[in-house]
């Protein structure tokens, strides 16, 4: 079991299948904000995502956790898949609308970045955001990630292809910024 206590109110922990209903309800509250959710997205789809995350974690190839705030599921953060050969991963996050403005995503990102560059020994973390998603883009920018470019029409979101801006952080850059 992976549990990372951030502060007295916030922790990251692996999703379990028993979290599926709470996760689905949080998704449903803000369905239009999550690109991966279409009108057919179901509770069974959520359970499948949780099972996939648990399988990746068991194989040391991923980590998908809930962001728990005051005992309630507020959102999620994950390494999409860990590439141990190249010592890299992509970080993704989402947050329920009613939990915005509390700094939860920044805190969660810092925790998983520290974990990636510390115990996991990774060298590079990528964050991809839709060019038009200013809230999502603010996260890597606030954390000091470098913008590397734009992948044109690289993701299908809300019934059309969108351009994705690519940000990256290297382990040495993170250490120099936050540990020195």
C-alpha positions in Angstrom: 0.0 0.0 0.0 1.3 3.5 -0.9 0.3 6.3 1.4 2.1 9.7 1.4 1.0 12.1 4.1 1.4 15.7 2.8 0.1 17.6 5.8 -2.6 17.3 8.5 -5.4 17.6 5.9 -3.9 16.1 2.8 -2.6 12.7 1.8 -2.0 10.6 -1.4 -2.9 7.0 -1.4 -3.5 4.2 -3.9 -7.0 3.9 -5.2 -8.8 0.8 -4.2 -11.8 -0.6 -6.0 -13.9 0.5 -3.0 -13.1 4.1 -4.0 -14.7 3.7 -7.4 -18.1 5.1 -6.5 -16.6 8.2 -4.8 -14.3 8.7 -7.8 -17.1 8.3 -10.3 -19.3 10.8 -8.3 -16.5 13.4 -8.3 -15.9 12.9 -12.1 -19.7 13.2 -12.7 -19.9 16.5 -10.9 -17.5 18.0 -13.4 -17.9 15.8 -16.4 -17.3 18.6 -19.0 -13.9 19.4 -17.4 -12.3 16.0 -17.9 -11.3 15.2 -21.4 -11.2 11.4 -21.0 -14.9 11.3 -19.9 -17.5 11.0 -22.5 -21.2 10.6 -22.1 -20.8 6.8 -21.9 -18.2 6.8 -19.1 -19.4 4.5 -16.4 -18.7 3.2 -12.9 -17.3 0.1 -14.5 -14.9 2.2 -16.5 -13.7 3.8 -13.2 -13.2 0.3 -11.7 -11.2 -0.7 -14.8 -9.0 2.4 -14.4 -8.4 1.5 -10.7 -7.5 -2.1 -11.6 -5.1 -0.9 -14.3 -3.4 1.5 -11.9 -3.1 -1.2 -9.2 -1.6 -3.6 -11.8 1.0 -1.0 -13.0 1.9 -0.3 -9.4 2.4 -4.0 -8.7 4.7 -4.2 -11.7 6.6 -1.1 -10.6 5.5 0.6 -13.8 3.1 3.2 -12.5 1.5 4.9 -9.6 -2.1 6.2 -9.5 -3.2 7.8 -6.3 -6.2 9.7 -5.0 -5.7 13.1 -3.5 -7.5 12.9 -0.2 -8.4 16.2 1.6 -10.0 16.1 5.1 -10.9 12.4 4.4 -12.6 13.1 1.1 -11.4 12.2 -2.4 -10.6 15.6 -4.0 -8.9 14.4 -7.2 -6.0 12.3 -8.4 -2.4 12.3 -9.5 -0.5 9.6 -11.3 2.7 8.6 -13.1 1.1 7.6 -16.4 3.7 4.9 -16.9 7.2 4.7 -15.5 10.0 4.0 -18.1 12.7 2.5 -15.9 15.2 2.1 -18.8 15.1 5.8 -19.6 14.3 6.8 -16.0 11.4 8.9 -17.0 7.6 9.3 -16.5 4.7 11.6 -17.3 2.8 13.2 -14.4 -1.0 13.7 -14.7 -3.5 15.2 -12.3 -7.1 16.1 -12.0 -9.1 17.8 -9.3 -12.8 18.1 -8.5 -14.0 21.6 -9.0 -15.1 22.1 -5.4 -11.6 21.4 -4.2 -9.9 24.0 -6.4 -8.0 26.9 -4.8 -6.5 25.0 -1.9 -3.1 24.3 -3.5 -3.8 20.5 -3.5 -2.4 19.8 -7.0 0.8 21.7 -6.3 1.3 19.9 -3.0 0.6 16.5 -4.7 2.9 17.2 -7.6 5.7 18.2 -5.3 5.2 14.9 -3.3 5.3 12.7 -6.4 8.2 14.7 -8.0 10.2 14.2 -4.8 9.3 10.5 -4.8 10.2 10.1 -8.5 13.6 11.9 -8.2 14.3 10.3 -4.8 13.4 6.7 -4.1 12.5 5.9 -7.7 15.8 7.4 -9.1 14.1 8.8 -12.2 15.8 11.6 -14.2 13.0 13.3 -16.1 9.3 14.0 -15.5 7.0 15.3 -18.3 3.7 17.1 -17.9 1.5 17.6 -20.9 -1.4 20.1 -20.9 -3.9 21.3 -23.5 -2.7 24.6 -24.7 -6.0 26.3 -23.8 -6.1 24.8 -20.3 -4.7 27.7 -18.3 -5.3 26.2 -14.9 -3.6 23.0 -15.8 -0.7 24.8 -17.4 -0.2 27.0 -14.3 0.9 23.9 -12.3 4.1 23.0 -14.2 4.9 26.7 -14.7 4.6 27.4 -10.9 6.8 24.3 -10.2 9.5 25.6 -12.5 9.1 23.0 -15.3 10.6 24.1 -18.6 8.3 24.4 -21.6 9.8 22.2 -24.4 7.3 22.8 -27.1 3.8 22.0 -28.5 2.7 18.7 -29.9 0.1 19.7 -32.5 -3.3 18.0 -32.5 -1.8 15.2 -30.3 -4.8 14.5 -28.1 -8.5 13.9 -28.7 -10.5 15.9 -26.2 -14.1 17.0 -26.2 -14.8 15.8 -29.8 -11.7 17.4 -31.4 -7.9 17.2 -31.5 -6.1 19.7 -29.3 -2.5 20.9 -29.2 -0.6 19.9 -26.1 2.2 21.9 -24.5 5.0 19.8 -23.2 6.8 20.7 -20.0 9.7 18.8 -18.4 11.8 18.8 -15.2 15.1 17.0 -14.8 16.3 15.6 -11.4 19.3 17.9 -11.2 17.1 21.0 -11.9 14.6 19.9 -9.1 17.4 19.3 -6.6 19.0 22.7 -7.4 15.6 24.4 -7.1 14.1 22.8 -4.0 16.9 20.9 -2.1 19.9 23.2 -2.3 
